[in-house]
Amino acid sequence: LAMYYVGSRYVAYGFGSSGSTLRNSSNLVTWTTNNPAIGVGVYCVAQLGNRLLAAGYDATNPSIAYTDDGFSFTNATGIPNTKDVRGIAANAAGTLAVAVTNTNSNAVDCIYTSTNGNAWTNRTGTGGTNTVLGMVHWSPCANAFLIFGQQNFVVNKTTDGYTQTTSVNDTLSTVLFNNLGSQSYVASSPTVTLVSCLNGLMPPIVTG
């Protein structure tokens, strides 16, 4: 689904029927499977500056881990065990990352932010449309994070991760956001963000 360059290694992220996989290589020929210290599975990844972040679910350890060398991962702090992180993204400047958990609203316990990918702070979402959170994506054309609802097509826009305004609220569209993270369903250019949907619906276009 995505490939990153971290330290001196390439890291590829994929998702299949057997779960998520992170593999690294120094030459794009020989690949080694990473162990990101997230027990149940990695749902999404993001790159914050030169640091790669992996997020998912782990009943024992924090649900976000990071690596600076593309090989060895360290558990992050500030996010409790059992948090089911379904989305993670970083801004273009590499100064802020946002993670969202699969819970019932955009209020407390659903949004976490970090400036370094290591220490995370729980935030209370304000403004926007209150919805079950599905994922988060950095949009260059909006110059902001887009936080998506898991069910109806709701998009909240934010620059700090939690002070939100509603960008889109389309209750007729069902969005394919569940387990796999933002790399699967959203793509951005400097002028447009495209989002895929279920049931044969045309992809919504977010321009800002």
Secondary structure as the mmCIF struct_conf table of DSSP 4:
data_model
#
loop_
_struct_conf.conf_type_id
_struct_conf.id
_struct_conf.beg_label_comp_id
_struct_conf.beg_label_asym_id
_struct_conf.beg_label_seq_id
_struct_conf.end_label_comp_id
_struct_conf.end_label_asym_id
_struct_conf.end_label_seq_id
STRN STRN1 ALA A 2 VAL A 6
TURN_TY1_P TURN_TY1_P1 GLY A 7 SER A 8
STRN STRN2 ARG A 9 GLY A 16
TURN_TY1_P TURN_TY1_P2 SER A 17 SER A 18
STRN STRN3 GLY A 19 SER A 25
BEND BEND1 SER A 26 THR A 30
STRN STRN4 THR A 32 THR A 33
BEND BEND2 ALA A 37 ALA A 37
BEND BEND3 GLY A 39 VAL A 40
STRN STRN5 GLY A 41 LEU A 48
TURN_TY1_P TURN_TY1_P3 GLY A 49 ASN A 50
STRN STRN6 ARG A 51 TYR A 57
BEND BEND4 ALA A 59 ASN A 61
STRN STRN7 PRO A 62 PRO A 62
BEND BEND5 SER A 63 SER A 63
STRN STRN8 ILE A 64 THR A 67
BEND BEND6 ASP A 68 PHE A 71
STRN STRN9 THR A 74 ASN A 75
STRN STRN10 THR A 77 THR A 77
BEND BEND7 GLY A 78 ILE A 79
STRN STRN11 ASN A 81 ASN A 81
TURN_TY1_P TURN_TY1_P4 THR A 82 THR A 82
STRN STRN12 VAL A 85 ALA A 90
TURN_TY1_P TURN_TY1_P5 ALA A 92 ALA A 93
BEND BEND8 GLY A 94 THR A 95
STRN STRN13 ALA A 97 THR A 101
BEND BEND9 ASN A 102 ALA A 107
TURN_TY1_P TURN_TY1_P6 VAL A 108 ASP A 109
BEND BEND10 CYS A 110 CYS A 110
STRN STRN14 ILE A 111 SER A 114
BEND BEND11 THR A 115 ASN A 118
STRN STRN15 ALA A 119 ALA A 119
STRN STRN16 THR A 121 ARG A 123
STRN STRN17 THR A 126 GLY A 127
BEND BEND12 GLY A 128 GLY A 128
STRN STRN18 LEU A 133 SER A 139
TURN_TY1_P TURN_TY1_P7 PRO A 140 ASN A 143
STRN STRN19 ALA A 144 GLY A 149
BEND BEND13 GLN A 150 GLN A 151
STRN STRN20 ASN A 152 THR A 158
BEND BEND14 THR A 159 TYR A 162
STRN STRN21 THR A 163 THR A 174
STRN STRN22 VAL A 175 VAL A 175
BEND BEND15 ASN A 178 LEU A 180
HELX_RH_AL_P HELX_RH_AL_P1 SER A 182 TYR A 185
STRN STRN23 VAL A 186 SER A 188
BEND BEND16 PRO A 190 THR A 191
STRN STRN24 THR A 193 VAL A 195
STRN STRN25 CYS A 197 CYS A 197
BEND BEND17 LEU A 198 LEU A 198
TURN_TY1_P TURN_TY1_P8 ASN A 199 GLY A 200
HELX_LH_PP_P HELX_LH_PP_P1 LEU A 201 PRO A 204
STRN STRN26 ILE A 205 VAL A 206
#
